[in-house]
């Protein structure tokens, strides 16, 4: 049995992670899970609605991984710890990989988040991400893809050496809908029946001929701010993210209200520097 932190449900239902790193890691240590995932911040479109929020949540994911890993070391359960990477584009996931490189020793399984609502094809599709990670990761590092649709399995067979496992709640959703349609409680027996049917369907898919997909790359176009205020806002965001990643701010710190005052302070410093520089030239 594996332990998932439930990042999407937490974000959608509670607006954040409702427990601390210590509380989550106490749960991880309380049962002999095969492996347990780091806390992370998903970036599905329903949760992260623009590029800035995606970047914010990637930085928070990096910090949460580091905090969970440190606690796992203290508790003596580091051998079962599964880092989790997040992103919208293949390059986003690479950014997470680079930041967590110290944790990626041979034999490590990395959780790949924000997969469950993703198309198979396209420049930000599931296969574009898996293909990119397969290119950049060293041998011996394998992947667990959260929430992958069964329809993707024939495309993943070519990456069987890289993809260690997937998970899905499709059977649970099907059981809930079945119970609602029939007007009966969703019993364990009903869930087990749907799980068996789901498992048989996935096993059948694994016998299909492997498929390939072409994933064209689309560069991320980062707009350069055209006025000093927008530039200061962008710099403030970068500095806050850096402080989160280094641990100077907590991964769950509320920082949105800080951005404009931070940017205003940066502009004041820039104007003061220019004033001193102009005075020195006189």
TIVEX-302444 format. One record per residue (C-alpha): residue number from 1; x, y, z. Coordinates in steps of 0.1 Angstrom, whole numbers, plus 5000, padded with zeros to 4 digits. Layout:
<rs>
<seq=NUM; xx=X; yy=Y; zz=Z>
...
</rs>
This chain:
<rs>
<seq=1; xx=5000; yy=5000; zz=5000>
<seq=2; xx=5012; yy=5035; zz=4991>
<seq=3; xx=5004; yy=5068; zz=5008>
<seq=4; xx=4994; yy=5098; zz=4986>
<seq=5; xx=4992; yy=5133; zz=5002>
<seq=6; xx=4960; yy=5141; zz=4982>
<seq=7; xx=4973; yy=5173; zz=4969>
<seq=8; xx=4945; yy=5180; zz=4943>
<seq=9; xx=4916; yy=5172; zz=4967>
<seq=10; xx=4932; yy=5194; zz=4994>
<seq=11; xx=4936; yy=5223; zz=4969>
<seq=12; xx=4901; yy=5219; zz=4955>
<seq=13; xx=4883; yy=5214; zz=4987>
<seq=14; xx=4903; yy=5232; zz=5014>
<seq=15; xx=4923; yy=5257; zz=4993>
<seq=16; xx=4956; yy=5243; zz=5006>
<seq=17; xx=4972; yy=5215; zz=5027>
<seq=18; xx=4953; yy=5212; zz=5060>
<seq=19; xx=4980; yy=5195; zz=5079>
<seq=20; xx=5016; yy=5202; zz=5087>
<seq=21; xx=5047; yy=5183; zz=5075>
<seq=22; xx=5051; yy=5168; zz=5110>
<seq=23; xx=5015; yy=5156; zz=5110>
<seq=24; xx=5017; yy=5141; zz=5076>
<seq=25; xx=5051; yy=5124; zz=5083>
<seq=26; xx=5038; yy=5110; zz=5115>
<seq=27; xx=5011; yy=5093; zz=5095>
<seq=28; xx=5037; yy=5080; zz=5070>
<seq=29; xx=5057; yy=5065; zz=5099>
<seq=30; xx=5027; yy=5050; zz=5116>
<seq=31; xx=5022; yy=5023; zz=5090>
<seq=32; xx=5046; yy=5002; zz=5068>
<seq=33; xx=5036; yy=5018; zz=5035>
<seq=34; xx=5055; yy=5005; zz=5005>
<seq=35; xx=5063; yy=5041; zz=4997>
<seq=36; xx=5048; yy=5075; zz=5006>
<seq=37; xx=5047; yy=5106; zz=4985>
<seq=38; xx=5060; yy=5140; zz=4995>
<seq=39; xx=5035; yy=5168; zz=5001>
<seq=40; xx=5032; yy=5188; zz=4968>
<seq=41; xx=5013; yy=5216; zz=4952>
<seq=42; xx=4994; yy=5205; zz=4920>
<seq=43; xx=4991; yy=5228; zz=4890>
<seq=44; xx=4960; yy=5215; zz=4872>
<seq=45; xx=4941; yy=5244; zz=4854>
<seq=46; xx=4913; yy=5243; zz=4880>
<seq=47; xx=4939; yy=5251; zz=4907>
<seq=48; xx=4967; yy=5271; zz=4890>
<seq=49; xx=4949; yy=5295; zz=4866>
<seq=50; xx=4979; yy=5314; zz=4853>
<seq=51; xx=5016; yy=5311; zz=4847>
<seq=52; xx=5026; yy=5330; zz=4878>
<seq=53; xx=5006; yy=5307; zz=4900>
<seq=54; xx=5021; yy=5276; zz=4883>
<seq=55; xx=5056; yy=5289; zz=4891>
<seq=56; xx=5046; yy=5297; zz=4927>
<seq=57; xx=5033; yy=5262; zz=4932>
<seq=58; xx=5064; yy=5246; zz=4917>
<seq=59; xx=5085; yy=5265; zz=4942>
<seq=60; xx=5063; yy=5254; zz=4971>
<seq=61; xx=5065; yy=5218; zz=4958>
<seq=62; xx=5103; yy=5220; zz=4958>
<seq=63; xx=5103; yy=5233; zz=4994>
<seq=64; xx=5077; yy=5207; zz=5006>
<seq=65; xx=5098; yy=5179; zz=4991>
<seq=66; xx=5129; yy=5191; zz=5010>
<seq=67; xx=5110; yy=5194; zz=5043>
<seq=68; xx=5094; yy=5160; zz=5040>
<seq=69; xx=5127; yy=5144; zz=5031>
<seq=70; xx=5144; yy=5159; zz=5061>
<seq=71; xx=5117; yy=5146; zz=5084>
<seq=72; xx=5118; yy=5112; zz=5067>
<seq=73; xx=5155; yy=5111; zz=5075>
<seq=74; xx=5148; yy=5119; zz=5112>
<seq=75; xx=5121; yy=5092; zz=5114>
<seq=76; xx=5143; yy=5065; zz=5097>
<seq=77; xx=5119; yy=5060; zz=5068>
<seq=78; xx=5138; yy=5077; zz=5040>
<seq=79; xx=5141; yy=5044; zz=5021>
<seq=80; xx=5103; yy=5046; zz=5014>
<seq=81; xx=5101; yy=5083; zz=5006>
<seq=82; xx=5089; yy=5092; zz=4971>
<seq=83; xx=5098; yy=5128; zz=4958>
<seq=84; xx=5071; yy=5144; zz=4938>
<seq=85; xx=5076; yy=5168; zz=4909>
<seq=86; xx=5051; yy=5192; zz=4895>
<seq=87; xx=5046; yy=5213; zz=4863>
<seq=88; xx=5025; yy=5222; zz=4834>
<seq=89; xx=5051; yy=5219; zz=4807>
<seq=90; xx=5079; yy=5193; zz=4803>
<seq=91; xx=5104; yy=5220; zz=4812>
<seq=92; xx=5086; yy=5228; zz=4844>
<seq=93; xx=5091; yy=5192; zz=4855>
<seq=94; xx=5128; yy=5195; zz=4845>
<seq=95; xx=5130; yy=5225; zz=4868>
<seq=96; xx=5117; yy=5204; zz=4897>
<seq=97; xx=5141; yy=5176; zz=4888>
<seq=98; xx=5171; yy=5200; zz=4889>
<seq=99; xx=5160; yy=5215; zz=4922>
<seq=100; xx=5157; yy=5180; zz=4938>
<seq=101; xx=5187; yy=5164; zz=4922>
<seq=102; xx=5203; yy=5156; zz=4956>
<seq=103; xx=5173; yy=5133; zz=4963>
<seq=104; xx=5175; yy=5113; zz=4931>
<seq=105; xx=5198; yy=5084; zz=4938>
<seq=106; xx=5197; yy=5052; zz=4917>
<seq=107; xx=5166; yy=5032; zz=4926>
<seq=108; xx=5145; yy=5063; zz=4934>
<seq=109; xx=5109; yy=5064; zz=4922>
<seq=110; xx=5097; yy=5099; zz=4915>
<seq=111; xx=5060; yy=5108; zz=4916>
<seq=112; xx=5049; yy=5128; zz=4886>
<seq=113; xx=5020; yy=5151; zz=4896>
<seq=114; xx=4992; yy=5169; zz=4877>
<seq=115; xx=4987; yy=5140; zz=4853>
<seq=116; xx=4951; yy=5130; zz=4859>
<seq=117; xx=4934; yy=5158; zz=4839>
<seq=118; xx=4960; yy=5159; zz=4812>
<seq=119; xx=4956; yy=5150; zz=4775>
<seq=120; xx=4977; yy=5122; zz=4762>
<seq=121; xx=4989; yy=5142; zz=4732>
<seq=122; xx=5002; yy=5177; zz=4725>
<seq=123; xx=5031; yy=5198; zz=4736>
<seq=124; xx=5020; yy=5197; zz=4773>
<seq=125; xx=5004; yy=5162; zz=4770>
<seq=126; xx=5012; yy=5133; zz=4792>
<seq=127; xx=5035; yy=5117; zz=4767>
<seq=128; xx=5054; yy=5149; zz=4761>
<seq=129; xx=5062; yy=5150; zz=4798>
<seq=130; xx=5071; yy=5113; zz=4800>
<seq=131; xx=5093; yy=5115; zz=4769>
<seq=132; xx=5111; yy=5145; zz=4782>
<seq=133; xx=5117; yy=5130; zz=4816>
<seq=134; xx=5130; yy=5099; zz=4800>
<seq=135; xx=5155; yy=5120; zz=4781>
<seq=136; xx=5168; yy=5140; zz=4810>
<seq=137; xx=5168; yy=5115; zz=4839>
<seq=138; xx=5197; yy=5091; zz=4845>
<seq=139; xx=5192; yy=5054; zz=4844>
<seq=140; xx=5179; yy=5039; zz=4876>
<seq=141; xx=5154; yy=5066; zz=4883>
<seq=142; xx=5118; yy=5055; zz=4877>
<seq=143; xx=5085; yy=5072; zz=4876>
<seq=144; xx=5051; yy=5068; zz=4893>
<seq=145; xx=5025; yy=5087; zz=4873>
<seq=146; xx=4996; yy=5099; zz=4894>
<seq=147; xx=4960; yy=5095; zz=4880>
<seq=148; xx=4970; yy=5083; zz=4845>
<seq=149; xx=4940; yy=5074; zz=4823>
<seq=150; xx=4938; yy=5038; zz=4811>
<seq=151; xx=4938; yy=5049; zz=4775>
<seq=152; xx=4974; yy=5060; zz=4779>
<seq=153; xx=4987; yy=5026; zz=4787>
<seq=154; xx=4994; yy=5015; zz=4751>
<seq=155; xx=5015; yy=5046; zz=4747>
<seq=156; xx=5034; yy=5040; zz=4779>
<seq=157; xx=5045; yy=5004; zz=4771>
<seq=158; xx=5075; yy=5018; zz=4752>
<seq=159; xx=5086; yy=5034; zz=4785>
<seq=160; xx=5082; yy=5003; zz=4807>
<seq=161; xx=5118; yy=5006; zz=4819>
<seq=162; xx=5111; yy=5042; zz=4831>
<seq=163; xx=5075; yy=5041; zz=4843>
<seq=164; xx=5073; yy=5019; zz=4875>
<seq=165; xx=5036; yy=5024; zz=4882>
<seq=166; xx=5005; yy=5045; zz=4878>
<seq=167; xx=4974; yy=5049; zz=4899>
<seq=168; xx=4938; yy=5058; zz=4892>
<seq=169; xx=4905; yy=5066; zz=4910>
<seq=170; xx=4885; yy=5058; zz=4879>
<seq=171; xx=4870; yy=5027; zz=4895>
<seq=172; xx=4860; yy=5046; zz=4926>
<seq=173; xx=4843; yy=5074; zz=4906>
<seq=174; xx=4825; yy=5047; zz=4885>
<seq=175; xx=4813; yy=5030; zz=4918>
<seq=176; xx=4800; yy=5063; zz=4931>
<seq=177; xx=4781; yy=5070; zz=4899>
<seq=178; xx=4767; yy=5035; zz=4899>
<seq=179; xx=4755; yy=5038; zz=4934>
<seq=180; xx=4738; yy=5072; zz=4927>
<seq=181; xx=4721; yy=5058; zz=4896>
<seq=182; xx=4708; yy=5028; zz=4914>
<seq=183; xx=4699; yy=5047; zz=4945>
<seq=184; xx=4719; yy=5025; zz=4969>
<seq=185; xx=4749; yy=5030; zz=4992>
<seq=186; xx=4784; yy=5028; zz=4977>
<seq=187; xx=4794; yy=4996; zz=4996>
<seq=188; xx=4829; yy=4981; zz=4997>
<seq=189; xx=4815; yy=4951; zz=4977>
<seq=190; xx=4804; yy=4975; zz=4949>
<seq=191; xx=4837; yy=4993; zz=4949>
<seq=192; xx=4856; yy=4960; zz=4948>
<seq=193; xx=4835; yy=4949; zz=4918>
<seq=194; xx=4843; yy=4981; zz=4899>
<seq=195; xx=4880; yy=4977; zz=4908>
<seq=196; xx=4880; yy=4942; zz=4894>
<seq=197; xx=4864; yy=4953; zz=4861>
<seq=198; xx=4888; yy=4983; zz=4859>
<seq=199; xx=4918; yy=4961; zz=4865>
<seq=200; xx=4907; yy=4936; zz=4838>
<seq=201; xx=4903; yy=4965; zz=4814>
<seq=202; xx=4938; yy=4978; zz=4821>
<seq=203; xx=4953; yy=4943; zz=4817>
<seq=204; xx=4936; yy=4940; zz=4783>
<seq=205; xx=4951; yy=4974; zz=4773>
<seq=206; xx=4986; yy=4962; zz=4782>
<seq=207; xx=4982; yy=4934; zz=4757>
<seq=208; xx=4975; yy=4959; zz=4729>
<seq=209; xx=5002; yy=4968; zz=4704>
<seq=210; xx=5023; yy=4997; zz=4717>
<seq=211; xx=5015; yy=5030; zz=4702>
<seq=212; xx=5036; yy=5061; zz=4696>
<seq=213; xx=5027; yy=5097; zz=4696>
<seq=214; xx=5045; yy=5128; zz=4682>
<seq=215; xx=5048; yy=5155; zz=4709>
<seq=216; xx=5058; yy=5188; zz=4692>
<seq=217; xx=5076; yy=5211; zz=4715>
<seq=218; xx=5062; yy=5245; zz=4721>
<seq=219; xx=5086; yy=5270; zz=4737>
<seq=220; xx=5073; yy=5290; zz=4767>
<seq=221; xx=5072; yy=5326; zz=4757>
<seq=222; xx=5079; yy=5347; zz=4788>
<seq=223; xx=5068; yy=5382; zz=4782>
<seq=224; xx=5094; yy=5408; zz=4792>
<seq=225; xx=5078; yy=5436; zz=4814>
<seq=226; xx=5075; yy=5468; zz=4794>
<seq=227; xx=5073; yy=5492; zz=4824>
<seq=228; xx=5092; yy=5495; zz=4857>
<seq=229; xx=5062; yy=5485; zz=4879>
<seq=230; xx=5056; yy=5453; zz=4860>
<seq=231; xx=5093; yy=5445; zz=4861>
<seq=232; xx=5093; yy=5451; zz=4899>
<seq=233; xx=5063; yy=5428; zz=4903>
<seq=234; xx=5081; yy=5401; zz=4884>
<seq=235; xx=5113; yy=5405; zz=4904>
<seq=236; xx=5093; yy=5404; zz=4937>
<seq=237; xx=5077; yy=5371; zz=4927>
<seq=238; xx=5111; yy=5356; zz=4918>
<seq=239; xx=5126; yy=5367; zz=4951>
<seq=240; xx=5097; yy=5353; zz=4972>
<seq=241; xx=5098; yy=5320; zz=4953>
<seq=242; xx=5136; yy=5318; zz=4960>
<seq=243; xx=5130; yy=5324; zz=4997>
<seq=244; xx=5104; yy=5296; zz=4998>
<seq=245; xx=5127; yy=5272; zz=4980>
<seq=246; xx=5157; yy=5279; zz=5003>
<seq=247; xx=5135; yy=5276; zz=5035>
<seq=248; xx=5136; yy=5313; zz=5045>
<seq=249; xx=5099; yy=5312; zz=5040>
<seq=250; xx=5076; yy=5283; zz=5048>
<seq=251; xx=5063; yy=5263; zz=5018>
<seq=252; xx=5027; yy=5272; zz=5029>
<seq=253; xx=5034; yy=5308; zz=5037>
<seq=254; xx=5007; yy=5332; zz=5024>
<seq=255; xx=5026; yy=5356; zz=5003>
<seq=256; xx=5002; yy=5371; zz=4977>
<seq=257; xx=4996; yy=5402; zz=4998>
<seq=258; xx=5033; yy=5408; zz=5000>
<seq=259; xx=5040; yy=5411; zz=4962>
<seq=260; xx=5030; yy=5447; zz=4956>
<seq=261; xx=5047; yy=5461; zz=4988>
<seq=262; xx=5077; yy=5441; zz=4979>
<seq=263; xx=5077; yy=5455; zz=4944>
<seq=264; xx=5073; yy=5490; zz=4957>
<seq=265; xx=5103; yy=5485; zz=4980>
<seq=266; xx=5124; yy=5473; zz=4950>
<seq=267; xx=5114; yy=5504; zz=4930>
<seq=268; xx=5124; yy=5526; zz=4960>
<seq=269; xx=5158; yy=5509; zz=4962>
<seq=270; xx=5163; yy=5513; zz=4925>
<seq=271; xx=5155; yy=5550; zz=4925>
<seq=272; xx=5177; yy=5555; zz=4955>
<seq=273; xx=5206; yy=5537; zz=4938>
<seq=274; xx=5201; yy=5559; zz=4907>
<seq=275; xx=5200; yy=5590; zz=4928>
<seq=276; xx=5233; yy=5581; zz=4945>
<seq=277; xx=5249; yy=5572; zz=4912>
<seq=278; xx=5238; yy=5605; zz=4896>
<seq=279; xx=5252; yy=5624; zz=4926>
<seq=280; xx=5286; yy=5606; zz=4923>
<seq=281; xx=5289; yy=5617; zz=4887>
<seq=282; xx=5284; yy=5653; zz=4894>
</rs>
